Amino acid sequence: MKKNYSVAFIMLFVSSIAGGLALNNVFDYSMIVGVGLGLVFLLSAAFFAGKSQKNS
């Protein structure tokens, strides 16, 4: 059974950006942390999408 991790990482990307926006008034650097985590999740999604494309 093939697992598609890229969809999960894209959902984590969106939730980290939304979390950074939601916590903007609570923590000073929450948006920077949210965008940083989002970037990591987006790069992971691209990696797994490329790996999936290469195997098929």
DSSP file (Angstrom, degrees, kcal/mol; ACC not computed):
  #  RESIDUE AA STRUCTURE BP1 BP2  ACC     N-H-->O    O-->H-N    N-H-->O    O-->H-N    TCO  KAPPA ALPHA  PHI   PSI    X-CA   Y-CA   Z-CA
    1    1 A M              0   0    0      0, 0.0     2,-0.4     0, 0.0     0, 0.0   0.000 360.0 360.0 360.0 130.4    0.0    0.0    0.0
    2    2 A K        -     0   0    0      2,-0.0     2,-0.4     1,-0.0     0, 0.0  -0.650 360.0-150.2 -85.6 132.7    1.4    3.4   -1.0
    3    3 A K        -     0   0    0     -2,-0.4     2,-0.8     3,-0.0     3,-0.1  -0.860   2.0-151.7-103.0 136.9    1.5    6.1    1.5
    4    4 A N     >  +     0   0    0     -2,-0.4     4,-0.7     1,-0.2     3,-0.5  -0.815  22.4 168.0-109.4  91.5    1.2    9.7    0.4
    5    5 A Y  H  >  +     0   0    0     -2,-0.8     4,-2.2     1,-0.2     5,-0.2   0.705  65.7  75.2 -76.2 -19.6    3.1   11.8    3.0
    6    6 A S  H  > S+     0   0    0      1,-0.2     4,-2.0     2,-0.2    -1,-0.2   0.865  93.1  52.1 -64.6 -35.3    3.0   14.9    0.9
    7    7 A V  H  > S+     0   0    0     -3,-0.5     4,-2.0     2,-0.2    -1,-0.2   0.912 109.6  49.6 -65.7 -41.8   -0.7   15.6    1.7
    8    8 A A  H  X S+     0   0    0     -4,-0.7     4,-2.0     1,-0.2    -2,-0.2   0.896 111.2  48.9 -63.9 -40.2    0.0   15.3    5.4
    9    9 A F  H  X S+     0   0    0     -4,-2.2     4,-2.0     2,-0.2    -1,-0.2   0.848 109.0  52.6 -70.3 -32.9    2.9   17.7    5.2
   10   10 A I  H  X S+     0   0    0     -4,-2.0     4,-2.2     2,-0.2    -1,-0.2   0.888 109.3  49.8 -67.5 -38.2    0.9   20.2    3.2
   11   11 A M  H  X S+     0   0    0     -4,-2.0     4,-2.2     1,-0.2    -2,-0.2   0.886 110.7  49.6 -66.8 -37.2   -1.8   20.1    5.9
   12   12 A L  H  X S+     0   0    0     -4,-2.0     4,-2.1     2,-0.2    -2,-0.2   0.865 108.3  54.8 -66.2 -35.7    0.8   20.6    8.6
   13   13 A F  H  X S+     0   0    0     -4,-2.0     4,-1.9     2,-0.2    -2,-0.2   0.939 110.1  45.0 -60.3 -48.6    2.1   23.6    6.5
   14   14 A V  H  X S+     0   0    0     -4,-2.2     4,-2.4     1,-0.2    -2,-0.2   0.901 113.3  50.3 -64.7 -41.0   -1.3   25.2    6.5
   15   15 A S  H  X S+     0   0    0     -4,-2.2     4,-2.4     1,-0.2    -1,-0.2   0.840 108.4  52.1 -69.7 -31.1   -1.9   24.5   10.2
   16   16 A S  H  X S+     0   0    0     -4,-2.1     4,-2.1     2,-0.2    -1,-0.2   0.889 111.2  46.9 -71.4 -37.6    1.5   26.0   11.2
   17   17 A I  H  X S+     0   0    0     -4,-1.9     4,-2.0     2,-0.2    -2,-0.2   0.926 114.6  47.3 -66.0 -43.7    0.8   29.2    9.2
   18   18 A A  H  X S+     0   0    0     -4,-2.4     4,-2.4     1,-0.2    -2,-0.2   0.885 111.5  51.2 -65.0 -38.8   -2.7   29.4   10.8
   19   19 A G  H  X S+     0   0    0     -4,-2.4     4,-2.2     2,-0.2    -1,-0.2   0.885 108.3  51.8 -65.3 -38.9   -1.2   28.8   14.2
   20   20 A G  H  < S+     0   0    0     -4,-2.1    -2,-0.2     1,-0.2    -1,-0.2   0.892 112.6  45.7 -64.2 -39.1    1.3   31.5   13.8
   21   21 A L  H >< S+     0   0    0     -4,-2.0     3,-1.0     1,-0.2     4,-0.2   0.884 112.8  50.3 -69.2 -38.2   -1.4   33.9   12.8
   22   22 A A  H 3< S+     0   0    0     -4,-2.4     3,-0.5     1,-0.2    -2,-0.2   0.860 113.9  43.9 -69.6 -35.4   -3.7   32.8   15.7
   23   23 A L  T >X S+     0   0    0     -4,-2.2     4,-2.3     1,-0.2     3,-0.8   0.220  80.6 109.4 -94.0  15.3   -0.9   33.2   18.3
   24   24 A N  T <4 S+     0   0    0     -3,-1.0    -1,-0.2     1,-0.3     6,-0.2   0.844  82.4  42.7 -61.4 -35.7    0.3   36.5   16.9
   25   25 A N  T 34 S+     0   0    0     -3,-0.5    -1,-0.3    -4,-0.2    -2,-0.1   0.596 114.9  51.3 -86.7 -10.3   -1.1   38.5   19.9
   26   26 A V  T <4 S+     0   0    0     -3,-0.8     2,-0.3     1,-0.2    -2,-0.2   0.899 115.2  29.9 -91.1 -48.7    0.1   36.0   22.5
   27   27 A F  S >< S-     0   0    0     -4,-2.3     3,-0.7     1,-0.1     4,-0.2  -0.871  70.3-136.3-115.6 147.3    3.8   35.5   21.5
   28   28 A D  T 3  S+     0   0    0     -2,-0.3     3,-0.3     1,-0.2     4,-0.1   0.910 103.0  30.7 -68.1 -42.5    6.1   38.1   19.9
   29   29 A Y  T 3> S+     0   0    0      1,-0.2     4,-2.1     2,-0.1    -1,-0.2   0.004  81.2 116.6-108.5  28.2    7.7   35.8   17.4
   30   30 A S  H <> S+     0   0    0     -3,-0.7     4,-2.6    -7,-0.3    -1,-0.2   0.865  76.0  51.7 -68.0 -34.8    4.9   33.4   16.7
   31   31 A M  H  > S+     0   0    0     -3,-0.3     4,-2.5    -4,-0.2    -1,-0.2   0.888 109.7  49.7 -69.6 -37.2    4.5   34.3   13.1
   32   32 A I  H  > S+     0   0    0      2,-0.2     4,-2.3     1,-0.2    -2,-0.2   0.912 113.6  46.2 -66.0 -41.6    8.2   33.9   12.4
   33   33 A V  H  X S+     0   0    0     -4,-2.1     4,-2.7     2,-0.2     5,-0.2   0.908 112.9  50.7 -66.3 -41.4    8.1   30.4   14.1
   34   34 A G  H  X S+     0   0    0     -4,-2.6     4,-2.3     1,-0.2    -2,-0.2   0.905 112.6  45.0 -62.8 -42.7    4.9   29.5   12.2
   35   35 A V  H  X S+     0   0    0     -4,-2.5     4,-2.3     2,-0.2    -1,-0.2   0.882 112.7  52.3 -69.4 -37.4    6.5   30.5    8.8
   36   36 A G  H  X S+     0   0    0     -4,-2.3     4,-1.9     2,-0.2    -2,-0.2   0.938 113.1  43.0 -63.0 -47.0    9.7   28.7    9.7
   37   37 A L  H  X S+     0   0    0     -4,-2.7     4,-2.6     1,-0.2    -2,-0.2   0.892 112.7  54.6 -64.2 -38.9    7.9   25.5   10.5
   38   38 A G  H  X S+     0   0    0     -4,-2.3     4,-2.5    -5,-0.2    -2,-0.2   0.887 106.3  51.4 -61.3 -39.3    5.7   26.0    7.5
   39   39 A L  H  X S+     0   0    0     -4,-2.3     4,-2.4     2,-0.2    -1,-0.2   0.904 109.9  49.2 -64.9 -41.4    8.8   26.2    5.3
   40   40 A V  H  X S+     0   0    0     -4,-1.9     4,-2.0     2,-0.2    -2,-0.2   0.925 113.5  46.5 -63.1 -44.2   10.2   23.0    6.7
   41   41 A F  H  X S+     0   0    0     -4,-2.6     4,-2.2     2,-0.2    -2,-0.2   0.876 111.8  51.4 -66.9 -36.7    6.8   21.2    6.2
   42   42 A L  H  X S+     0   0    0     -4,-2.5     4,-2.1     2,-0.2    -2,-0.2   0.900 110.5  47.9 -67.2 -40.7    6.5   22.6    2.6
   43   43 A L  H  X S+     0   0    0     -4,-2.4     4,-2.2     2,-0.2    -1,-0.2   0.870 111.3  51.5 -66.5 -36.4   10.0   21.4    1.7
   44   44 A S  H  X S+     0   0    0     -4,-2.0     4,-2.5     2,-0.2     5,-0.2   0.902 109.0  50.6 -66.0 -40.2    9.3   18.0    3.2
   45   45 A A  H  X S+     0   0    0     -4,-2.2     4,-2.2     1,-0.2    -2,-0.2   0.903 110.6  49.1 -63.8 -40.7    6.1   17.8    1.1
   46   46 A A  H  X S+     0   0    0     -4,-2.1     4,-2.3     2,-0.2    -1,-0.2   0.889 110.4  51.6 -65.8 -38.4    8.0   18.7   -2.0
   47   47 A F  H  X S+     0   0    0     -4,-2.2     4,-2.3     1,-0.2    -2,-0.2   0.945 113.0  43.3 -62.6 -48.5   10.6   16.0   -1.2
   48   48 A F  H  X S+     0   0    0     -4,-2.5     4,-2.2     2,-0.2    -1,-0.2   0.830 112.4  53.4 -70.4 -30.3    8.1   13.3   -0.7
   49   49 A A  H  X S+     0   0    0     -4,-2.2     4,-2.2    -5,-0.2    -1,-0.2   0.913 111.5  46.0 -67.4 -41.7    6.1   14.4   -3.8
   50   50 A G  H  X S+     0   0    0     -4,-2.3     4,-2.1     2,-0.2    -2,-0.2   0.889 112.6  50.2 -65.9 -39.3    9.3   14.1   -5.9
   51   51 A K  H  X S+     0   0    0     -4,-2.3     4,-1.6     2,-0.2    -2,-0.2   0.894 112.1  47.7 -65.5 -39.6   10.2   10.8   -4.3
   52   52 A S  H  X S+     0   0    0     -4,-2.2     4,-1.2     1,-0.2    -2,-0.2   0.878 111.5  50.6 -67.4 -38.2    6.7    9.5   -5.1
   53   53 A Q  H  < S+     0   0    0     -4,-2.2    -2,-0.2     1,-0.2    -1,-0.2   0.879 109.7  50.8 -66.6 -38.2    6.9   10.8   -8.7
   54   54 A K  H  < S+     0   0    0     -4,-2.1    -1,-0.2     1,-0.2    -2,-0.2   0.853 108.8  51.2 -70.2 -34.1   10.3    9.1   -9.2
   55   55 A N  H  <        0   0    0     -4,-1.6    -1,-0.2     1,-0.2    -2,-0.2   0.747 360.0 360.0 -76.2 -23.0    9.0    5.7   -8.0
   56   56 A S     <        0   0    0     -4,-1.2    -1,-0.2    -3,-0.2    -2,-0.2   0.466 360.0 360.0 -96.1 360.0    5.9    5.6  -10.3
